[in-house]
């Protein structure tokens, strides 16, 4: 048994169910989009969505247990809702790196492109580990002192996340300004909505930063503060902002912008003859079951259409 109350209010079952439904729909959407577009770097984002859905399931269970709350549902919601946005952040960091490479704008990155993703993911891992340790300590606390130590470690993890997100937005802004001032040939030729996607990265980063600031203030003010003693704040400054972030990437999924490296950009490029899809030569190819009839050298063009792999493209 703990020496303090797990919740300082009666958790709302209705609100928890609403956000279970919202995050479940978003999760299913991201699962389909991930495999459909083969954007596997977005797997951490998908995991973050799953964390959110399960976290609010924990709150729903706790709501039904009021006032005799069990530790397991409380620990589940406390830890998963704390770590979910950290998983989202990892994929957001990777999305910028892939966008820069896709636009062939490596030189416009403030951080060398080979270190860009590694730098931010490193910061994200530090934040994740600190929040995991603090959240684990908090969920297993036996006294108010244990609870305070867990909250202090969580604050450190959130501060690390906030720092790296601020740095990320700086890198994103510098890249955005440079590519607008001096567009690359690739950025001018493609028609995928990469400019809109940059603003989605701004918005998502902003939402997660606001949520991190809220969480830091929540833990600093402690159990006697209004943020930990009033449930509505977690739904306004955490649940809603994180759901909007996941929904934004459902609507503007990176698969619409950052095409697979293994597939040529044949549908979104113009003024580029290499991007014209080859048409079938089945009608002009010779019948392999019959021997070829060779013409004299002076009539070599007679079979050029049938034998050339570039048949029909002489005018391009």
C-alpha positions, -999 to 999 in steps of 0.1 A, spaced: 0 0 0 12 36 -7 12 63 18 -4 89 -6 -33 91 -30 -25 79 -65 -50 105 -80 -59 138 -64 -93 138 -82 -117 112 -94 -106 102 -130 -133 106 -156 -144 74 -173 -161 92 -202 -131 114 -211 -108 83 -210 -131 64 -233 -132 93 -258 -95 94 -261 -91 56 -262 -114 58 -293 -96 87 -308 -61 73 -304 -72 38 -315 -86 52 -348 -54 72 -353 -33 41 -345 -51 20 -370 -47 47 -396 -9 49 -390 -6 11 -391 -22 11 -426 -3 41 -438 31 27 -426 28 -5 -446 11 11 -476 38 37 -480 66 16 -465 77 45 -443 92 22 -416 111 50 -399 76 60 -386 74 28 -365 83 47 -333 54 71 -341 30 41 -344 43 28 -310 37 62 -295 1 61 -307 -3 27 -291 12 39 -259 -14 67 -258 -44 44 -264 -33 19 -238 -25 48 -213 -60 61 -215 -73 26 -211 -54 25 -178 -72 58 -168 -105 42 -177 -98 12 -155 -88 36 -127 -120 56 -131 -140 24 -124 -119 17 -93 -125 50 -76 -116 55 -48 -98 22 -43 -73 26 -71 -50 -3 -79 -14 4 -86 -11 -14 -120 -36 7 -140 -22 39 -124 14 29 -133 3 19 -168 -13 53 -176 14 73 -158 43 57 -176 28 52 -211 12 87 -213 46 101 -202 66 82 -228 42 83 -258 52 118 -270 89 108 -268 83 80 -293 64 105 -316 94 128 -314 118 102 -326 100 98 -359 95 135 -363 133 140 -360 139 113 -386 113 128 -410 133 160 -413 165 141 -421 147 121 -449 131 152 -462 164 170 -465 179 140 -483 149 137 -506 151 173 -516 189 169 -522 195 198 -498 221 182 -476 242 215 -475 212 234 -461 212 215 -428 227 233 -398 238 199 -385 257 177 -410 232 154 -425 251 123 -415 247 134 -378 213 151 -380 191 121 -371 217 106 -348 219 139 -328 182 142 -321 175 105 -316 204 105 -290 187 133 -272 154 115 -274 169 83 -260 183 103 -230 149 119 -224 132 85 -228 155 68 -203 152 95 -177 114 97 -180 112 59 -179 133 58 -147 114 86 -131 80 72 -141 89 37 -129 100 51 -96 69 72 -93 46 43 -101 62 21 -74 67 49 -48 59 38 -13 61 72 3 59 109 -6 97 111 -7 99 84 -33 72 102 -53 92 134 -51 124 118 -63 106 102 -92 91 135 -102 125 152 -101 139 126 -125 109 130 -148 115 168 -148 151 162 -160 139 140 -188 113 165 -199 138 193 -198 161 173 -221 132 167 -245 123 204 -244 159 214 -252 163 191 -281 129 201 -295 139 238 -293 171 229 -312 152 209 -337 129 238 -345 160 260 -350 175 235 -374 141 232 -392 137 270 -395 172 275 -409 167 247 -434 133 261 -444 148 296 -449 177 284 -469 157 262 -493 132 290 -498 160 314 -507 180 290 -528 157 261 -540 174 229 -551 167 215 -586 148 186 -569 127 209 -548 116 228 -579 109 197 -600 88 176 -576 51 182 -570 47 164 -536 36 189 -509 69 192 -491 64 228 -483 32 220 -465 49 191 -447 75 215 -432 47 235 -416 33 202 -402 67 196 -386 66 231 -371 31 225 -357 38 190 -343 70 202 -327 51 231 -312 24 210 -298 48 185 -281 68 214 -267 37 230 -251 28 196 -237 64 192 -223 62 226 -207 29 217 -191 43 185 -177 74 202 -163 52 228 -145 28 200 -134 56 181 -116 74 213 -103 42 225 -86 37 191 -71 6 173 -58 -7 205 -41 -6 225 -73 -37 230 -95 -23 210 -124 -21 177 -105 -53 182 -86 -75 191 -116 -80 164 -143 -91 187 -171 -56 202 -175 -42 168 -186 -68 165 -213 -64 201 -226 -26 203 -225 -16 167 -230 -43 144 -245 -57 170 -270 -24 183 -282 -9 148 -287 -40 136 -305 -39 166 -328 -3 157 -335 -11 121 -344 -41 132 -365 -20 158 -384 3 130 -396 -27 109 -405 -38 137 -428 -3 147 -440 16 115 -438 53 116 -447 45 88 -473 28 115 -494 59 136 -494 90 115 -489 89 88 -516 106 54 -512 143 54 -521 138 22 -540 112 36 -563 117 62 -590 98 94 -588 78 87 -620 46 104 -611 58 135 -593 85 149 -616 84 169 -647 111 182 -672 131 151 -664 133 126 -692 147 99 -668 114 99 -649 93 89 -680 80 54 -673 90 29 -700 61 17 -720 56 -20 -728 75 -33 -758 56 -65 -759 39 -56 -792 72 -47 -810 95 -73 -795 103 -102 -818 88 -137 -812 115 -156 -793 102 -189 -807 111 -179 -843 146 -173 -856 155 -137 -861 159 -126 -897 189 -103 -901 189 -76 -928 219 -63 -947 239 -37 -928 227 -9 -951 192 -17 -938 201 -19 -901 174 6 -891 147 -18 -903 149 -37 -870 159 -8 -847 124 -5 -833 121 -41 -824 156 -46 -810 163 -13 -792 153 -11 -755 146 26 -761 121 19 -789 96 48 -792 117 73 -772 139 87 -799 121 120 -798 127 126 -761 
